[in-house]
């Protein structure tokens, strides 16, 4: 199973990951993305990570 990591110091809180894959990502109260789950049947987490505008998401296989 892949391990998803969000670098909170890099995240700008755009919310793209949470809107693209709400099963894996959620936004915290301070507007930073965090990992909700490391597995998702509905999205490609590598694709979601590649769309992050500041490259704050890493997927370790």
Residue frames as qw, qx, qy, qz and C-alpha x, y, z in Angstrom:
[[0.000, 0.889, 0.457, 0.000, 0.00, 0.00, 0.00],
 [0.367, 0.564, -0.029, 0.739, 1.22, 3.49, -0.81],
 [0.395, -0.587, -0.411, 0.574, 2.06, 5.92, 1.96],
 [0.192, 0.797, 0.260, 0.511, 0.92, 9.50, 1.36],
 [0.479, -0.416, -0.273, 0.723, 2.80, 12.37, 2.98],
 [0.136, 0.900, 0.245, 0.335, 1.78, 16.03, 3.01],
 [0.495, 0.008, -0.245, 0.834, 4.55, 18.52, 3.80],
 [0.146, -0.839, -0.510, 0.121, 2.54, 20.93, 5.92],
 [0.310, -0.639, 0.066, 0.701, 5.27, 23.58, 5.79],
 [0.171, -0.074, 0.600, 0.778, 5.00, 23.65, 1.98],
 [0.072, 0.577, 0.798, 0.159, 1.21, 23.32, 1.62],
 [0.003, -0.072, -0.034, -0.997, -0.50, 26.59, 0.65],
 [0.275, 0.335, 0.708, -0.558, -4.01, 25.30, 1.38],
 [0.280, 0.152, -0.458, -0.830, -5.43, 25.47, -2.14],
 [0.651, 0.089, 0.536, -0.530, -7.63, 22.45, -1.40],
 [0.579, 0.411, -0.524, -0.471, -7.12, 20.80, -4.79],
 [0.219, 0.185, -0.954, 0.084, -6.13, 17.47, -3.22],
 [0.260, 0.183, 0.755, -0.573, -9.13, 17.40, -0.89],
 [0.602, 0.436, 0.078, -0.665, -11.53, 18.23, -3.71],
 [0.510, 0.425, -0.670, -0.332, -9.89, 15.70, -6.05],
 [0.615, -0.016, -0.786, 0.064, -9.75, 12.87, -3.52],
 [0.451, -0.583, 0.194, -0.648, -11.82, 13.49, -0.38],
 [0.948, -0.244, -0.198, -0.056, -11.29, 9.88, 0.73],
 [0.799, 0.068, -0.234, 0.549, -7.54, 10.48, 1.14],
 [0.315, 0.166, -0.171, 0.919, -7.22, 14.18, 1.94],
 [0.213, -0.840, -0.498, -0.023, -8.95, 16.74, 4.14],
 [0.205, 0.631, -0.141, 0.735, -8.31, 20.33, 5.04],
 [0.430, -0.320, -0.618, 0.575, -7.51, 21.20, 8.65],
 [0.117, -0.881, -0.416, 0.191, -9.03, 24.12, 10.53],
 [0.258, -0.722, 0.193, 0.613, -5.92, 26.17, 9.76],
 [0.582, 0.729, -0.067, -0.354, -6.35, 25.55, 6.01],
 [0.029, 0.567, -0.801, -0.190, -3.59, 23.00, 5.49],
 [0.836, 0.113, -0.412, -0.344, -4.11, 19.64, 3.81],
 [0.360, -0.437, 0.793, -0.224, -3.65, 16.45, 5.77],
 [0.365, 0.096, -0.882, -0.283, -3.84, 12.77, 4.95],
 [0.706, -0.187, 0.193, -0.655, -7.13, 11.22, 5.93],
 [0.922, -0.018, 0.378, -0.082, -6.43, 7.73, 4.55],
 [0.175, -0.554, 0.684, 0.440, -3.58, 6.06, 2.68],
 [0.228, 0.116, 0.902, 0.347, -5.87, 4.02, 0.46],
 [0.445, 0.460, 0.151, -0.754, -8.53, 5.01, -1.98],
 [0.531, 0.244, 0.785, 0.208, -10.41, 3.05, -4.59],
 [0.357, 0.828, 0.419, -0.111, -11.76, 6.15, -6.34],
 [0.228, 0.953, -0.183, -0.081, -8.65, 8.11, -7.30],
 [0.831, 0.255, -0.179, 0.462, -5.03, 7.82, -8.36],
 [0.467, -0.834, -0.064, 0.287, -3.10, 9.42, -5.49],
 [0.586, -0.155, 0.319, 0.729, -0.03, 9.78, -7.71],
 [0.203, 0.582, 0.465, 0.636, -2.08, 11.88, -10.12],
 [0.319, -0.902, -0.281, -0.074, -3.45, 13.98, -7.26],
 [0.621, -0.573, 0.095, 0.525, 0.10, 14.49, -5.93],
 [0.503, 0.133, 0.397, 0.756, 1.33, 15.55, -9.36],
 [0.035, 0.753, 0.437, 0.491, -1.38, 18.23, -9.50],
 [0.464, -0.756, -0.254, 0.385, -0.28, 19.90, -6.25],
 [0.358, 0.899, 0.008, 0.253, 0.88, 23.39, -7.29],
 [0.147, -0.850, 0.461, -0.208, 3.66, 23.48, -4.66],
 [0.686, 0.257, -0.677, 0.072, 4.64, 19.77, -4.71],
 [0.362, -0.494, 0.530, -0.586, 3.67, 19.31, -1.06],
 [0.909, -0.073, 0.237, -0.336, 2.41, 15.73, -1.56],
 [0.140, 0.491, -0.852, -0.119, 4.70, 12.71, -1.75],
 [0.936, -0.033, 0.021, -0.349, 3.55, 9.15, -2.43],
 [0.103, -0.525, 0.845, -0.006, 5.89, 6.41, -1.28],
 [0.825, 0.098, -0.410, -0.377, 5.22, 3.01, -2.83]]
